[in-house]
């Protein structure tokens, strides 16, 4: 298990600390870079999963609502068409009568 000092050093044991400041600086720079890259990749993956889930849910709701809306419009259009046909039939009937 890592101590808090080991965690601060990126898991490096205290005995592994070098006396070379350049090596220590390089180690810290690499640790920070990989930590940041991992953090950013985790964020991107989380965003992608959340975004996909939201899209899937929204698409399902939109499809259901679109279907209902289409059925309602079809019903109204059918009623209007029937009313128009009835009106035309009534006019033709009136024209036939002397």
Phi and psi in degrees as GROMACS dihedral restraints (atoms count N, CA, C in turn):
[ dihedral_restraints ]
;  ai    aj    ak    al  type     phi  dphi    fc
    3     4     5     6     1   -87.6    20    10
    4     5     6     7     1   140.9    20    10
    6     7     8     9     1   -82.1    20    10
    7     8     9    10     1   172.7    20    10
    9    10    11    12     1   -63.6    20    10
   10    11    12    13     1   -34.4    20    10
   12    13    14    15     1   -67.3    20    10
   13    14    15    16     1   -38.6    20    10
   15    16    17    18     1   -65.5    20    10
   16    17    18    19     1   -39.4    20    10
   18    19    20    21     1   -65.2    20    10
   19    20    21    22     1   -39.4    20    10
   21    22    23    24     1   -64.2    20    10
   22    23    24    25     1   -29.3    20    10
   24    25    26    27     1   -93.5    20    10
   25    26    27    28     1    16.1    20    10
   27    28    29    30     1    73.0    20    10
   28    29    30    31     1    30.4    20    10
   30    31    32    33     1    89.4    20    10
   31    32    33    34     1     2.0    20    10
   33    34    35    36     1   -80.3    20    10
   34    35    36    37     1   130.3    20    10
   36    37    38    39     1   -68.9    20    10
   37    38    39    40     1   150.8    20    10
   39    40    41    42     1   -58.2    20    10
   40    41    42    43     1   -33.9    20    10
   42    43    44    45     1   -67.7    20    10
   43    44    45    46     1   -21.7    20    10
   45    46    47    48     1   -84.9    20    10
   46    47    48    49     1    -9.5    20    10
   48    49    50    51     1   -56.8    20    10
   49    50    51    52     1   134.0    20    10
   51    52    53    54     1   -92.5    20    10
   52    53    54    55     1   166.5    20    10
   54    55    56    57     1   -89.8    20    10
   55    56    57    58     1    -3.8    20    10
   57    58    59    60     1   -92.9    20    10
   58    59    60    61     1   109.8    20    10
   60    61    62    63     1   -62.1    20    10
   61    62    63    64     1   -30.7    20    10
   63    64    65    66     1   -65.4    20    10
   64    65    66    67     1   -41.1    20    10
   66    67    68    69     1   -65.1    20    10
   67    68    69    70     1   -43.6    20    10
   69    70    71    72     1   -62.4    20    10
   70    71    72    73     1   -41.3    20    10
   72    73    74    75     1   -66.1    20    10
   73    74    75    76     1   -42.9    20    10
   75    76    77    78     1   -62.2    20    10
   76    77    78    79     1   -43.0    20    10
   78    79    80    81     1   -60.0    20    10
   79    80    81    82     1   -46.4    20    10
   81    82    83    84     1   -64.9    20    10
   82    83    84    85     1   -39.9    20    10
   84    85    86    87     1   -63.6    20    10
   85    86    87    88     1   -44.0    20    10
   87    88    89    90     1   -66.3    20    10
   88    89    90    91     1   -43.1    20    10
   90    91    92    93     1   -59.6    20    10
   91    92    93    94     1   -46.3    20    10
   93    94    95    96     1   -64.0    20    10
   94    95    96    97     1   -41.8    20    10
   96    97    98    99     1   -63.3    20    10
   97    98    99   100     1   -47.8    20    10
   99   100   101   102     1   -68.6    20    10
  100   101   102   103     1   -34.2    20    10
  102   103   104   105     1   -62.2    20    10
  103   104   105   106     1   -47.3    20    10
  105   106   107   108     1   -65.0    20    10
  106   107   108   109     1   -41.3    20    10
  108   109   110   111     1   -62.7    20    10
  109   110   111   112     1   -45.2    20    10
  111   112   113   114     1   -62.4    20    10
  112   113   114   115     1   -40.7    20    10
  114   115   116   117     1   -62.7    20    10
  115   116   117   118     1   -47.1    20    10
  117   118   119   120     1   -64.2    20    10
  118   119   120   121     1   -41.1    20    10
  120   121   122   123     1   -63.3    20    10
  121   122   123   124     1   -39.6    20    10
  123   124   125   126     1   -63.0    20    10
  124   125   126   127     1   -41.9    20    10
  126   127   128   129     1   -62.6    20    10
  127   128   129   130     1   -46.3    20    10
  129   130   131   132     1   -62.2    20    10
  130   131   132   133     1   -42.6    20    10
  132   133   134   135     1   -64.5    20    10
  133   134   135   136     1   -41.5    20    10
  135   136   137   138     1   -63.3    20    10
  136   137   138   139     1   -41.8    20    10
  138   139   140   141     1   -62.9    20    10
  139   140   141   142     1   -44.1    20    10
  141   142   143   144     1   -61.8    20    10
  142   143   144   145     1   -44.4    20    10
  144   145   146   147     1   -64.8    20    10
  145   146   147   148     1   -44.0    20    10
  147   148   149   150     1   -65.2    20    10
  148   149   150   151     1   -43.0    20    10
  150   151   152   153     1   -62.4    20    10
  151   152   153   154     1   -45.1    20    10
  153   154   155   156     1   -62.8    20    10
  154   155   156   157     1   -42.8    20    10
  156   157   158   159     1   -61.9    20    10
  157   158   159   160     1   -44.6    20    10
  159   160   161   162     1   -63.1    20    10
  160   161   162   163     1   -40.7    20    10
  162   163   164   165     1   -62.6    20    10
  163   164   165   166     1   -46.6    20    10
  165   166   167   168     1   -58.5    20    10
  166   167   168   169     1   -45.4    20    10
  168   169   170   171     1   -65.7    20    10
  169   170   171   172     1   -44.6    20    10
  171   172   173   174     1   -64.9    20    10
  172   173   174   175     1   -38.8    20    10
  174   175   176   177     1   -63.8    20    10
  175   176   177   178     1   -43.1    20    10
  177   178   179   180     1   -62.3    20    10
  178   179   180   181     1   -47.8    20    10
  180   181   182   183     1   -62.7    20    10
  181   182   183   184     1   -42.5    20    10
  183   184   185   186     1   -63.7    20    10
  184   185   186   187     1   -40.0    20    10
  186   187   188   189     1   -65.3    20    10
  187   188   189   190     1   -43.5    20    10
  189   190   191   192     1   -63.3    20    10
  190   191   192   193     1   -45.3    20    10
  192   193   194   195     1   -66.7    20    10
  193   194   195   196     1   -40.0    20    10
  195   196   197   198     1   -62.7    20    10
  196   197   198   199     1   -38.6    20    10
  198   199   200   201     1   -63.7    20    10
  199   200   201   202     1   -47.3    20    10
  201   202   203   204     1   -61.7    20    10
  202   203   204   205     1   -43.0    20    10
  204   205   206   207     1   -62.5    20    10
  205   206   207   208     1   -42.9    20    10
  207   208   209   210     1   -62.9    20    10
  208   209   210   211     1   -41.5    20    10
  210   211   212   213     1   -63.4    20    10
  211   212   213   214     1   -42.6    20    10
  213   214   215   216     1   -64.2    20    10
  214   215   216   217     1   -44.6    20    10
  216   217   218   219     1   -63.6    20    10
  217   218   219   220     1   -40.1    20    10
  219   220   221   222     1   -61.9    20    10
  220   221   222   223     1   -40.6    20    10
  222   223   224   225     1   -62.8    20    10
  223   224   225   226     1   -46.9    20    10
  225   226   227   228     1   -63.7    20    10
  226   227   228   229     1   -43.9    20    10
  228   229   230   231     1   -62.6    20    10
  229   230   231   232     1   -38.5    20    10
  231   232   233   234     1   -64.6    20    10
  232   233   234   235     1   -43.7    20    10
  234   235   236   237     1   -62.4    20    10
  235   236   237   238     1   -42.5    20    10
  237   238   239   240     1   -64.9    20    10
  238   239   240   241     1   -41.1    20    10
  240   241   242   243     1   -64.0    20    10
  241   242   243   244     1   -43.0    20    10
  243   244   245   246     1   -64.0    20    10
  244   245   246   247     1   -40.6    20    10
  246   247   248   249     1   -63.5    20    10
  247   248   249   250     1   -40.4    20    10
  249   250   251   252     1   -64.7    20    10
  250   251   252   253     1   -41.8    20    10
  252   253   254   255     1   -64.8    20    10
  253   254   255   256     1   -40.4    20    10
  255   256   257   258     1   -63.6    20    10
  256   257   258   259     1   -39.9    20    10
  258   259   260   261     1   -65.5    20    10
  259   260   261   262     1   -43.6    20    10
  261   262   263   264     1   -63.6    20    10
  262   263   264   265     1   -41.7    20    10
  264   265   266   267     1   -63.1    20    10
  265   266   267   268     1   -39.9    20    10
  267   268   269   270     1   -66.1    20    10
  268   269   270   271     1   -40.5    20    10
  270   271   272   273     1   -65.2    20    10
  271   272   273   274     1   -42.2    20    10
  273   274   275   276     1   -63.9    20    10
  274   275   276   277     1   -38.0    20    10
  276   277   278   279     1   -63.8    20    10
  277   278   279   280     1   -40.7    20    10
  279   280   281   282     1   -66.4    20    10
  280   281   282   283     1   -36.6    20    10
  282   283   284   285     1   -68.9    20    10
  283   284   285   286     1   -29.5    20    10
  285   286   287   288     1   -73.7    20    10
  286   287   288   289     1   -30.7    20    10
  288   289   290   291     1   -74.7    20    10
  289   290   291   292     1   132.7    20    10
